[in-house]
Amino acid sequence: MRKRRGTTRGRKRGARRKPGKNRRVGRRAWTTRHAAVVASAVVLVAGMGYAISRASMWGRREEPFVLSEVEVVGNEVLTEGEVVALSGLEVGSNLLSVSISDVEESVASSPRVERAQALRLLPDRIVVRLDETPPAAFVVAAAGECIEVTDAGLVLPTAERSTLIDLPLITGAVGEMAPAGGGTAEDGTAIEGATDAPGMRATEEVLEVLELLRVAREISPLLWMEISEVRIAPGSGLVIYTVADGAEIRVGSGALNSQGLNRLWMVLRDVRERGEAVQSIDLRYRDQAVVRLRPGSGRRALAGGTT
């Protein structure tokens, strides 16, 4: 009879191990190391290929990052060419040597630009984004030229597309535009009211009209659109002319306040709703507007007045 062998705690030398968990872990670790080695080799080969491809360019002294395009975003009055000229950028220059802060400062130095931002996009492009300074009106100068001014009275330099803007005209301006910038006049005296902004500053008469236009736009954009021209009449105050019928609106000395402009807007809306044309409106009387309609409509007073 065969004796049954007893069990032993240890494994006999030379006994084969059964496949188990440790072997699977070791196999996964080897696979990960293998993948890392392959990936490193691929990156190394790609880098060598890039270096070889660039070696011919360096031998010919060609730059790897050359500016080939300047994109301008946000411009309405200024053309792309005018913005590029302000920036000082030149196509064909080294893109990496361009100072982005210098580009932004150069573009923003124009009175026509409120703020500017430049962005470098490799390998060959720069994007310039800007917010333009909105003009408020045209001032017809003594020589007959139209000068754009802002709400604050800053004179804007002429732009290529200036003539395409539809703005109210300010005529009959008295005096010359004063240089802005806090400098001095030719005789060495300080310029009164000069600001730190570049360009020129409008006269007090023009500033009065600009305030009238600003308040009119706040009351209603439609009222602002009704105003075609504001004439500065020395000794008589301001005279407004409308777009629709060329009506003459006499304001008198001093710009209209919000109450007077509200009264004017009420009269114009009433007349427009009835389909009538205005010949003149006189706002120089307190709390009333004297309206003269085109021939055949008669003469009457509105807003607190009598016929």
DRENSE-942654 format. One record per residue: residue in three letters; x, y, z of N, C-alpha, C in turn. Coordinates in steps of 0.1 Angstrom, whole numbers. Each point is the difference from the previous one (the first is absolute). Layout:
BEGIN
['ALA', [X, Y, Z], [X, Y, Z], [X, Y, Z]],
...
END
This chain:
BEGIN
['MET', [9, -12, 0], [-9, 12, 0], [9, 12, 0]],
['ARG', [-4, 10, -9], [7, 12, -2], [-2, 10, 12]],
['LYS', [11, 5, 5], [-1, 9, 11], [-3, 14, -6]],
['ARG', [-8, 7, 7], [-3, 14, -4], [10, 10, 5]],
['ARG', [5, 7, -10], [10, 10, 4], [-6, 12, 8]],
['GLY', [8, 4, 9], [-5, 11, 8], [3, 13, -7]],
['THR', [-7, 10, 5], [1, 14, -6], [12, 7, 6]],
['THR', [7, 9, -8], [11, 8, 5], [-4, 14, -1]],
['ARG', [5, 9, 9], [-3, 14, 0], [7, 7, -11]],
['GLY', [12, -4, -3], [8, 7, -10], [-2, -7, -14]],
['ARG', [5, 8, -10], [0, -5, -13], [13, -7, -4]],
['LYS', [0, -11, -6], [12, -7, -3], [8, 8, -10]],
['ARG', [13, -1, 1], [9, 7, -10], [-2, -6, -14]],
['GLY', [-1, 9, -9], [-2, -4, -14], [-15, -2, -4]],
['ALA', [-9, 2, 10], [-14, -2, -4], [-5, 12, -8]],
['ARG', [-8, -2, -10], [-5, 10, -9], [-11, 8, 7]],
['ARG', [1, 14, -2], [-10, 8, 6], [-12, 2, -10]],
['LYS', [-11, 0, 6], [-12, 2, -8], [-1, 15, -3]],
['PRO', [-5, 2, -12], [-3, 14, -4], [-9, 7, 11]],
['GLY', [4, 12, 3], [-9, 7, 10], [1, 15, -1]],
['LYS', [-4, 6, 11], [-2, 15, 0], [13, 7, -2]],
['ASN', [11, -5, 6], [12, 7, 0], [6, 1, -15]],
['ARG', [-2, -11, -7], [5, 0, -14], [-8, 9, -8]],
['ARG', [-14, 2, 2], [-8, 9, -8], [5, 14, 3]],
['VAL', [3, 3, 13], [4, 14, 3], [13, 3, -7]],
['GLY', [10, -9, 1], [13, 2, -7], [-2, 2, -15]],
['ARG', [-9, -8, -6], [-2, 2, -14], [-5, 14, -4]],
['ARG', [-10, 5, 9], [-5, 13, -3], [11, 11, 2]],
['ALA', [8, -1, 10], [11, 9, 2], [9, 0, -11]],
['TRP', [4, -12, -6], [9, 0, -11], [-7, 6, -13]],
['THR', [-13, -2, -1], [-7, 7, -12], [1, 15, 1]],
['THR', [-2, 5, 12], [0, 15, 2], [14, 5, -3]],
['ARG', [10, -6, 5], [14, 4, -2], [3, 0, -15]],
['HIS', [-5, -10, -7], [2, -2, -14], [-6, 12, -8]],
['ALA', [-13, 3, 4], [-7, 11, -6], [7, 13, 2]],
['ALA', [5, 2, 12], [7, 13, 3], [13, 1, -9]],
['VAL', [7, -11, -1], [12, 1, -8], [-3, 3, -15]],
['VAL', [-11, -7, -5], [-4, 3, -14], [-4, 14, -2]],
['ALA', [-8, 6, 10], [-4, 13, -2], [11, 10, 1]],
['SER', [10, -3, 8], [12, 9, 1], [8, 0, -13]],
['ALA', [0, -12, -6], [8, -1, -13], [-8, 7, -11]],
['VAL', [-13, 0, 0], [-8, 7, -10], [3, 15, 2]],
['VAL', [-1, 5, 12], [2, 14, 2], [14, 5, -4]],
['LEU', [10, -9, 3], [14, 3, -3], [2, 1, -16]],
['VAL', [-6, -10, -7], [1, 0, -14], [-7, 12, -6]],
['ALA', [-12, 4, 5], [-7, 11, -5], [8, 13, 3]],
['GLY', [6, 2, 11], [8, 11, 3], [12, 1, -9]],
['MET', [6, -11, -3], [12, 0, -9], [-5, 4, -14]],
['GLY', [-12, -5, -4], [-5, 4, -13], [-3, 15, -1]],
['TYR', [-6, 5, 11], [-2, 15, 0], [13, 8, -1]],
['ALA', [10, -5, 8], [12, 8, -1], [7, -1, -13]],
['ILE', [-1, -12, -7], [6, -1, -13], [-7, 9, -10]],
['SER', [-14, 0, 1], [-7, 9, -9], [3, 14, 1]],
['ARG', [3, 5, 13], [3, 14, 3], [14, 3, -3]],
['ALA', [9, -10, -1], [14, 2, -2], [2, 8, -13]],
['SER', [-7, -4, -10], [2, 6, -13], [-4, 15, 0]],
['MET', [-11, 3, 8], [-4, 14, 2], [10, 8, 7]],
['TRP', [6, -6, 11], [10, 8, 7], [12, 2, -8]],
['GLY', [3, -10, -8], [12, 2, -9], [-2, 11, -10]],
['ARG', [-13, 3, -4], [-2, 11, -9], [-4, 12, 8]],
['ARG', [1, 0, 13], [-3, 11, 9], [-15, 4, -1]],
['GLU', [-9, -9, -2], [-14, 3, 0], [-6, -2, 14]],
['GLU', [-9, 9, 4], [-6, -1, 13], [-11, -11, 1]],
['PRO', [-1, -8, 10], [-11, -10, 1], [-13, 6, 3]],
['PHE', [-1, 12, 6], [-13, 7, 3], [0, 14, -6]],
['VAL', [-6, 1, -12], [0, 12, -7], [-15, 6, -1]],
['LEU', [-2, 12, 3], [-13, 7, 0], [-5, 1, -14]],
['SER', [-11, -7, -3], [-5, 0, -14], [-14, 6, 0]],
['GLU', [-7, 2, 12], [-14, 6, -1], [-2, 8, 13]],
['VAL', [-7, 11, -1], [-4, 8, 11], [-15, 1, -2]],
['GLU', [-8, -5, 10], [-14, 0, 0], [-5, 11, 9]],
['VAL', [-9, 8, -5], [-6, 12, 8], [-15, -3, 2]],
['VAL', [-3, 1, 13], [-14, -3, 5], [-6, 12, 7]],
['GLY', [-12, 4, -2], [-7, 11, 7], [1, 13, -6]],
['ASN', [6, 2, -12], [1, 13, -6], [-12, 2, -9]],
['GLU', [-5, 13, 1], [-12, 4, -8], [4, 12, -9]],
['VAL', [6, 10, 6], [4, 12, -8], [14, -2, -5]],
['LEU', [9, -5, 8], [14, -2, -4], [0, -12, -10]],
['THR', [8, 1, -10], [2, -12, -9], [11, -9, 6]],
['GLU', [0, -12, -5], [11, -10, 4], [14, 6, -2]],
['GLY', [1, 6, -12], [13, 6, -3], [4, 11, 10]],
['GLU', [-9, 8, 4], [3, 11, 10], [4, -6, 13]],
['VAL', [-7, -11, 5], [3, -6, 12], [14, -6, 0]],
['VAL', [3, -7, -11], [14, -6, -2], [10, 10, 0]],
['ALA', [-2, 12, -6], [10, 11, 0], [2, 5, 14]],
['LEU', [-11, 1, 8], [1, 5, 14], [9, -10, 8]],
['SER', [-2, -13, -3], [6, -11, 8], [15, 0, -2]],
['GLY', [5, 4, -12], [14, -1, -3], [4, -14, -4]],
['LEU', [-9, -9, -2], [3, -14, -4], [4, 0, -14]],
['GLU', [9, -9, -4], [5, -2, -14], [-1, -15, -3]],
['VAL', [-7, -3, -11], [0, -14, -4], [14, -4, -5]],
['GLY', [4, -12, 5], [13, -5, -3], [10, 1, 11]],
['SER', [-4, 7, 11], [8, 2, 12], [-1, -13, 9]],
['ASN', [10, -1, 9], [0, -11, 9], [-11, 1, 10]],
['LEU', [-9, -10, 0], [-12, 1, 9], [4, 0, 14]],
['LEU', [10, -7, 4], [4, -2, 14], [6, 13, 5]],
['SER', [6, 8, -8], [6, 13, 4], [-9, 11, 2]],
['VAL', [-13, -2, -4], [-10, 11, 1], [-4, 2, 15]],
['SER', [0, 13, 4], [-4, 3, 14], [-15, 3, 0]],
['ILE', [-8, -9, 5], [-15, 1, 0], [-4, 13, 8]],
['SER', [6, 3, 11], [-3, 12, 7], [2, 12, -8]],
['ASP', [11, 0, -8], [3, 12, -8], [-11, 2, -11]],
['VAL', [-4, -12, -6], [-11, 1, -10], [-12, 6, 6]],
['GLU', [-4, -5, 12], [-13, 5, 6], [2, 15, 3]],
['GLU', [11, 4, 5], [2, 14, 3], [0, 9, -12]],
['SER', [6, -5, -11], [0, 8, -12], [-14, 2, -6]],
['VAL', [-8, -11, 0], [-13, 1, -6], [-9, 9, 9]],
['ALA', [1, -1, 13], [-8, 7, 10], [4, 15, 0]],
['SER', [12, 4, -5], [4, 13, 0], [-8, 9, -9]],
['SER', [-8, -5, -9], [-8, 8, -9], [-12, 4, 7]],
['PRO', [-4, 13, -1], [-13, 5, 6], [-12, -8, -4]],
['ARG', [1, -7, -12], [-11, -8, -5], [-2, -13, 7]],
['VAL', [9, -4, 9], [0, -13, 6], [-1, 2, 15]],
['GLU', [-11, -6, 6], [-1, 0, 15], [9, -10, 6]],
['ARG', [1, -12, -5], [8, -11, 6], [4, -9, -11]],
['ALA', [11, -7, 1], [5, -10, -10], [6, -11, 7]],
['GLN', [-1, -12, -6], [6, -12, 5], [5, -8, -11]],
['ALA', [13, -5, 1], [6, -8, -10], [3, -14, 5]],
['LEU', [-1, -10, -9], [2, -14, 3], [9, -6, -10]],
['ARG', [10, -7, 4], [9, -7, -8], [-4, -14, -2]],
['LEU', [-2, -5, -13], [-4, -13, -3], [10, -7, -8]],
['LEU', [7, -9, 5], [11, -8, -7], [-7, -9, -10]],
['PRO', [6, -1, -12], [13, 3, -3], [3, 14, -7]],
['ASP', [-11, 7, -5], [2, 11, -9], [-10, 11, 1]],
['ARG', [-8, 2, 11], [-11, 9, -1], [0, 8, 13]],
['ILE', [-5, 13, -1], [-3, 8, 12], [-14, 6, -2]],
['VAL', [-8, -1, 10], [-14, 6, 0], [0, 12, 8]],
['VAL', [-5, 11, -5], [-2, 13, 7], [-15, 3, 1]],
['ARG', [-4, 0, 13], [-14, 4, 3], [-1, 14, 6]],
['LEU', [-9, 8, -4], [-1, 13, 5], [-15, 5, 1]],
['ASP', [-1, 10, 9], [-13, 7, 2], [3, 14, -5]],
['GLU', [-8, 4, -9], [2, 14, -6], [-7, 10, 9]],
['THR', [6, 12, -1], [-7, 12, 7], [-11, 5, -9]],
['PRO', [-13, -1, 5], [-11, 4, -8], [-1, 15, -2]],
['PRO', [-1, 5, -13], [-2, 15, -2], [-14, 3, 4]],
['ALA', [-2, 13, 4], [-13, 5, 3], [-6, 9, -10]],
['ALA', [8, 7, -7], [-5, 10, -10], [11, 4, -9]],
['PHE', [-4, 7, -11], [10, 7, -9], [0, 15, 3]],
['VAL', [11, 6, 1], [1, 14, 2], [5, 6, -14]],
['VAL', [-8, 9, -6], [5, 6, -12], [9, 11, 3]],
['ALA', [13, -1, -4], [10, 10, 3], [-1, 11, -9]],
['ALA', [8, 11, 2], [-1, 12, -8], [4, -3, -14]],
['ALA', [9, -9, -2], [4, -4, -14], [-10, -9, -7]],
['GLY', [-11, -4, 7], [-10, -8, -7], [2, -15, 3]],
['GLU', [11, -4, 6], [2, -14, 3], [-8, -5, 11]],
['CYS', [-4, -13, 0], [-7, -5, 11], [9, -8, 10]],
['ILE', [-1, 4, 13], [9, -5, 10], [-8, -9, 9]],
['GLU', [4, -12, 3], [-8, -9, 9], [5, 4, 14]],
['VAL', [-10, 0, 9], [3, 3, 14], [-8, -10, 9]],
['THR', [5, -4, 12], [-6, -9, 9], [-10, 8, 9]],
['ASP', [-7, -8, 9], [-8, 6, 10], [7, 10, 9]],
['ALA', [13, -4, 2], [8, 8, 9], [7, 12, -7]],
['GLY', [-2, 1, -13], [6, 12, -7], [13, -3, -6]],
['LEU', [5, -13, 0], [13, -3, -6], [-1, -1, -15]],
['VAL', [9, 7, -7], [0, 0, -14], [7, -13, -5]],
['LEU', [-7, -7, -9], [5, -13, -5], [7, 3, -13]],
['PRO', [12, -7, -3], [7, 2, -12], [-9, -6, -12]],
['THR', [2, 6, -12], [-7, -5, -11], [3, -14, -4]],
['ALA', [-10, -8, -3], [2, -14, -4], [-5, -2, -14]],
['GLU', [4, -11, -6], [-4, -3, -14], [-15, -1, -1]],
['ARG', [-7, -6, 10], [-14, -2, -1], [-8, 10, 8]],
['SER', [6, 12, 3], [-7, 10, 8], [-13, 5, -8]],
['THR', [1, 1, -13], [-11, 6, -7], [-12, -9, -1]],
['LEU', [1, -13, 5], [-11, -9, -1], [-8, 0, 13]],
['ILE', [4, 8, 10], [-7, 1, 13], [-12, 10, -1]],
['ASP', [-11, -4, 5], [-12, 9, 1], [-1, 6, 13]],
['LEU', [4, 13, 2], [0, 6, 13], [-7, 14, -2]],
['PRO', [-5, 6, 11], [-4, 14, 0], [11, 9, -3]],
['LEU', [-3, 11, -7], [10, 11, -3], [-1, 11, 10]],
['ILE', [11, 5, 4], [1, 12, 8], [6, 11, -8]],
['THR', [-7, 11, -3], [4, 10, -9], [1, 14, 8]],
['GLY', [7, 10, -6], [0, 13, 6], [9, 0, 12]],
['ALA', [9, -10, 2], [9, 0, 11], [9, 12, 1]],
['VAL', [1, 6, 12], [8, 12, 2], [13, -4, 6]],
['GLY', [11, 6, -5], [13, -3, 6], [7, -12, -6]],
['GLU', [12, -3, 3], [8, -11, -5], [1, -11, 10]],
['MET', [2, -12, -5], [2, -12, 8], [13, 2, 8]],
['ALA', [0, -4, 13], [12, 2, 8], [7, -13, 1]],
['PRO', [14, 0, -1], [7, -13, 1], [-2, -6, 14]],
['ALA', [-2, -13, 1], [-2, -7, 13], [14, -6, 3]],
['GLY', [1, -4, 13], [12, -6, 4], [7, 7, 12]],
['GLY', [-6, 11, 4], [6, 7, 12], [13, 8, -4]],
['GLY', [1, 3, -13], [13, 7, -4], [-2, 15, 1]],
['THR', [8, 7, -8], [0, 14, 0], [-2, 6, -14]],
['ALA', [-5, 11, -1], [-2, 7, -13], [13, 5, -6]],
['GLU', [0, 6, -12], [12, 5, -6], [6, 11, 8]],
['ASP', [-8, 8, 8], [6, 11, 8], [4, -5, 13]],
['GLY', [-1, -13, 3], [5, -5, 13], [-11, -1, 11]],
['THR', [-12, 5, -3], [-10, -1, 11], [-7, -13, 0]],
['ALA', [-5, -4, 12], [-6, -13, 1], [-14, 0, -8]],
['ILE', [-3, -11, -5], [-13, -2, -7], [-11, -3, 10]],
['GLU', [-10, 9, 1], [-10, -2, 10], [-9, -12, -4]],
['GLY', [-3, -9, 9], [-9, -12, -2], [7, -11, -8]],
['ALA', [13, 1, -3], [6, -11, -7], [0, -13, 8]],
['THR', [-1, -11, -7], [0, -13, 7], [12, -8, -4]],
['ASP', [2, -12, 6], [11, -8, -2], [-1, -8, -13]],
['ALA', [-12, 0, -6], [-2, -7, -13], [6, 7, -11]],
['PRO', [5, -8, -10], [6, 6, -12], [-11, 6, -9]],
['GLY', [5, 9, -9], [-10, 6, -9], [-3, 14, 3]],
['MET', [-12, 4, -3], [-4, 14, 3], [-13, 0, 8]],
['ARG', [-3, 11, 6], [-12, 2, 8], [-10, 10, -5]],
['ALA', [-13, -4, 0], [-10, 9, -5], [-2, 12, 8]],
['THR', [-5, 11, -6], [-3, 12, 8], [-12, -1, 9]],
['GLU', [-2, 10, 9], [-11, -1, 9], [-13, 0, -7]],
['GLU', [-2, 7, -11], [-12, 0, -7], [-4, -14, -5]],
['VAL', [11, -6, -6], [-3, -14, -5], [-3, -10, 11]],
['LEU', [7, 2, 12], [-3, -9, 11], [-14, 2, 5]],
['GLU', [-6, 12, -1], [-14, 2, 4], [-9, -8, -9]],
['VAL', [3, 0, -13], [-8, -7, -10], [1, -15, 2]],
['LEU', [12, -5, 3], [2, -14, 3], [-8, -5, 12]],
['GLU', [-1, 9, 10], [-8, -4, 12], [-15, -1, -4]],
['LEU', [-4, 9, -9], [-14, 0, -5], [-3, -14, -7]],
['LEU', [9, -4, -9], [-1, -12, -7], [0, -12, 9]],
['ARG', [9, 0, 10], [1, -11, 9], [-13, -2, 8]],
['VAL', [-6, 11, 5], [-13, -1, 7], [-11, -4, -9]],
['ALA', [0, 5, -12], [-10, -5, -10], [0, -15, -2]],
['ARG', [12, -5, -1], [2, -15, -3], [-5, -7, 12]],
['GLU', [2, 5, 13], [-5, -7, 12], [-15, 0, 0]],
['ILE', [-6, 11, -4], [-15, 1, 0], [-6, -10, -9]],
['SER', [6, 0, -12], [-5, -10, -11], [10, 0, -11]],
['PRO', [4, -12, -5], [9, 0, -12], [-7, 6, -12]],
['LEU', [-14, -1, 0], [-7, 5, -11], [0, 15, 0]],
['LEU', [0, 7, 11], [2, 14, 1], [13, 4, -5]],
['TRP', [11, -7, 4], [13, 3, -5], [1, -2, -15]],
['MET', [-7, -10, -6], [0, -2, -14], [-8, 11, -8]],
['GLU', [-9, 7, 7], [-7, 11, -6], [9, 12, -3]],
['ILE', [11, 1, 8], [8, 12, -1], [10, -1, -12]],
['SER', [-1, 8, -9], [9, 0, -12], [12, 10, 2]],
['GLU', [-3, 11, 6], [10, 11, 2], [-3, 8, 12]],
['VAL', [10, 5, 7], [-1, 10, 10], [9, 11, -3]],
['ARG', [-6, 12, -2], [8, 12, -4], [2, 9, 12]],
['ILE', [12, 4, 2], [4, 9, 11], [-2, 14, -6]],
['ALA', [-10, 8, 4], [-3, 13, -5], [4, 10, 11]],
['PRO', [11, 7, -2], [5, 10, 9], [-11, 10, 4]],
['GLY', [-3, 2, 12], [-10, 10, 4], [-14, -6, 0]],
['SER', [-2, -11, -6], [-14, -6, -1], [-1, -14, 6]],
['GLY', [11, -5, 5], [0, -14, 6], [1, -11, -11]],
['LEU', [-7, -11, 2], [1, -11, -8], [-12, -2, -9]],
['VAL', [2, -5, -12], [-11, -3, -9], [2, -14, -5]],
['ILE', [-11, -8, 2], [0, -14, -4], [-7, -2, -13]],
['TYR', [5, -8, -9], [-8, -4, -13], [-2, -15, 0]],
['THR', [-12, -3, -3], [-4, -15, 0], [3, -6, -13]],
['VAL', [1, -14, 0], [3, -8, -12], [-13, -1, -9]],
['ALA', [-11, -2, 6], [-12, -4, -8], [-5, 12, -9]],
['ASP', [-1, 12, 6], [-6, 11, -7], [9, 13, 0]],
['GLY', [12, -1, 6], [8, 12, 0], [-5, 11, 9]],
['ALA', [-9, -3, 10], [-6, 10, 8], [11, 7, 9]],
['GLU', [-3, 13, 2], [9, 8, 8], [-5, 1, 14]],
['ILE', [8, -5, 10], [-4, 0, 14], [9, 9, 7]],
['ARG', [-5, 11, 5], [8, 10, 7], [0, -3, 15]],
['VAL', [12, -1, 5], [2, -3, 14], [3, 12, 9]],
['GLY', [7, 10, -6], [4, 12, 8], [13, -2, 6]],
['SER', [4, 8, 9], [13, 0, 6], [0, -12, 11]],
['GLY', [11, -7, -1], [1, -12, 9], [-6, -12, -6]],
['ALA', [6, -12, 3], [-5, -12, -6], [-13, -4, 8]],
['LEU', [-8, -8, -7], [-12, -5, 6], [3, -10, 11]],
['ASN', [-7, 1, 11], [1, -10, 10], [-9, -12, -3]],
['SER', [0, -10, 8], [-8, -12, -3], [-15, 3, 0]],
['GLN', [-5, 10, 8], [-14, 3, -1], [-4, 7, -13]],
['GLY', [9, 9, -5], [-3, 6, -13], [1, -10, -11]],
['LEU', [9, -9, 0], [1, -10, -11], [-11, -10, 1]],
['ASN', [-5, -3, 12], [-12, -9, 1], [-12, 7, -7]],
['ARG', [-1, 13, 3], [-11, 8, -6], [1, 0, -16]],
['LEU', [12, 1, -5], [2, 0, -14], [-3, -14, -6]],
['TRP', [3, -10, 7], [-2, -14, -5], [-15, -2, 0]],
['MET', [-8, 5, 10], [-14, -2, 0], [-7, 7, -11]],
['VAL', [5, 12, -4], [-5, 8, -11], [2, -8, -13]],
['LEU', [13, -4, -2], [3, -7, -13], [-8, -13, -1]],
['ARG', [-1, -7, 10], [-8, -13, -1], [-15, 3, -4]],
['ASP', [-5, 11, 7], [-14, 3, -3], [-2, 4, -15]],
['VAL', [9, 8, -5], [-1, 5, -14], [2, -12, -9]],
['ARG', [10, -9, 3], [3, -11, -9], [-12, -10, -1]],
['GLU', [-6, -2, 12], [-11, -9, 0], [-12, 5, -8]],
['ARG', [-2, 13, -1], [-11, 5, -8], [4, 3, -14]],
['GLY', [13, -4, -4], [4, 1, -14], [2, 14, -5]],
['GLU', [2, 10, 9], [2, 14, -4], [15, 3, 0]],
['ALA', [4, 10, -7], [14, 5, -2], [1, 13, 8]],
['VAL', [12, 1, 7], [3, 11, 8], [8, 10, -8]],
['GLN', [-3, 13, 1], [8, 10, -5], [10, 6, 10]],
['SER', [-5, 2, 12], [9, 5, 11], [-7, -3, 14]],
['ILE', [9, -1, 10], [-4, -1, 14], [9, 10, 8]],
['ASP', [-7, 7, 8], [7, 10, 9], [-1, -5, 14]],
['LEU', [12, -3, 6], [0, -5, 14], [5, 11, 9]],
['ARG', [1, 12, -4], [5, 11, 9], [-9, 5, 10]],
['TYR', [-13, -5, -1], [-10, 5, 10], [-1, -11, 11]],
['ARG', [-2, 5, 12], [-1, -9, 12], [-12, -10, -1]],
['ASP', [3, -13, 2], [-10, -10, 1], [-9, -1, -12]],
['GLN', [4, 4, -12], [-8, -2, -12], [8, 0, -12]],
['ALA', [-5, -6, -11], [7, 0, -13], [-10, 5, -10]],
['VAL', [5, 11, -7], [-8, 6, -11], [3, -7, -13]],
['VAL', [-10, -6, -6], [3, -8, -11], [-7, 6, -13]],
['ARG', [8, 1, -10], [-6, 5, -13], [1, -12, -10]],
['LEU', [-11, -4, -5], [-1, -11, -9], [2, 6, -14]],
['ARG', [2, -9, -10], [1, 4, -14], [-12, 7, -4]],
['PRO', [1, 8, -10], [-12, 8, -5], [-12, -9, -1]],
['GLY', [-12, 5, 5], [-12, -7, 0], [-3, -7, 13]],
['SER', [10, 0, 9], [-3, -7, 13], [-2, 11, 11]],
['GLY', [4, 12, -2], [-2, 11, 10], [11, 0, 10]],
['ARG', [-3, 8, 11], [11, 2, 10], [-7, -2, 14]],
['ARG', [7, -7, 8], [-6, -3, 13], [11, -2, 11]],
['ALA', [-4, 1, 12], [10, -3, 11], [-4, -12, 8]],
['LEU', [10, -8, 4], [-2, -13, 6], [7, 0, 14]],
['ALA', [-3, -10, 7], [6, -3, 13], [-1, 12, 10]],
['GLY', [-12, 3, 2], [-3, 11, 11], [-3, 13, -6]],
['GLY', [2, 2, -14], [-2, 13, -6], [-15, 1, -5]],
['THR', [-3, 12, -6], [-13, 2, -6], [2, 2, -15]],
['THR', [-11, -2, -7], [0, 2, -15], [2, 15, -3]],
END
